[in-house]
Amino acid sequence: MSKIYILKELWDFLRVRKKWWLAPILIVLVLLGALIVLTESTAVAPFVYTLF
């Protein structure tokens, strides 16, 4: 499965089932995941850990 296919399926689910309240939750989860991955081995990591 490609990432594009998964995103398309998720978008179709949200659109058809009218689950718009899930979109902000998913966006926050993706942003937090990206923050963790990008700051994993940088000098910014100690500052990120203090946020949580």
Contacts in CASP RR format, 6 or more apart in sequence:
PFRMAT RR
TARGET T0000
AUTHOR 0000-0000-0000
METHOD contacts of the structure
MODEL  1
MSKIYILKELWDFLRVRKKWWLAPILIVLVLLGALIVLTESTAVAPFVYT
LF
10 26 0 8 1.000
13 19 0 8 1.000
14 20 0 8 1.000
14 22 0 8 1.000
14 23 0 8 1.000
35 48 0 8 1.000
36 48 0 8 1.000
39 45 0 8 1.000
39 48 0 8 1.000
END
